[in-house]
Amino acid sequence: FAEWVSSLAVKERTRIFTKLDRVETGNLGDHKSVGNGVWEFKFHFGPGYRIYYGEIDNTIILLLCGGDKSSQKKDVKKAKAYWKDWLKRREA
C-alpha cells in the first residue's frame, strides 16, 4: 500500500488520507467485500482509485494494496494473496 500511495500526486494522496481519517472514525463510505476476507474502498475521483484491506471481526487490520479501475482484477488477486500470506504468518 505505502509504495502505491507514495507514487500518487500530492493532491490525490491528500484525498485518500482524508478518506482514511474518516474510516478511523467509523465512516467507511463506499466499500464492499471482494471475497476471502478482503474488502475494497472505492474512491470517486481520478481514475477510480481503490484500496484493498483485510478485516477481522469488523476491524480493519491491514491496508494491502491500492490501484484504480484499470488494474482492479489484478489488484484484487494481489490483495487476496497478501491477505492469505498475512493470515498464515499470524498463525505461525
N, C-alpha and C positions, 0 to 999 in steps of 0.2 A: 504493500500500500504506500509506504513512505516514498519509495522510488518513483512510483507513478505520479503521486500528487506533487512531488517536487519538480516534475517535468512540466507542469502546467504554468500558465501565466499567473502573475500575482493576483490579478482580479478574480480569476477562476478559483484559485486556491482559497482566497478570502471567502468567496461564496460557499465553497464546500465546507470550510472550517466553521463558518457561521451556522450552517445546517447541522454539523456535528455537535456544536454547542447546544442547539435546540434538542437534539437527541438525548443529550445528558440530562435534560430536564423532563424527559418523557414524551416529547413531541416528535414522534417518529416520521410523520409526514408520509409521503408516497413510498411504500415499501411492500415487498412480497417475498414469500418463500420461493426459492428456486430448487428446493429439494435437499435431502441429506443433511439437514441442519444448517444449511447456508441460506442467507437472505440477501435481498438486493434493495439498496436505496436508489431511487430514481430521481434525477435532477432535471428540471425543466428549463435548462438553458444550455447554451453551447451545442455540441453535437449529441446531446442526450447522455450526459455523464451518468455512470453508475458506480456504486461502491458495494462490494460484496463483503459480508461479515458472517461470523459464526455466532450462534446463540445457544445457551443452555439455560433452562428454567427461566425463560423470559428476560435473561440478562445478556447483553452484548458482551461477548468475551474477546473477540479478536477481529480487527479490520484486516481482511485477507488480501484484497486487491481492488483495483479500480480500472475503469475503461470507459468506453462510450458505446453507443448503439451499434456502431460498425464492427466492434470486436466482442459483442455480447456473448455469443456462443462459446468462443474461445475463453473468454474471461470467466464464465460460469464453470467450465471444466477445470480451469486453473484454480478457482476458488474452492471447488469441491475437493480437489486433490490436496490443497494446502490445509483445508479443514480436517480431512481424513488423517493427514500426517500429524497435525497438532493433537488430535484426539489420541492417536496411537502413542505419541511421546508422553502425553499426560498420564496414560495408563501404565506406562513402563516404570 
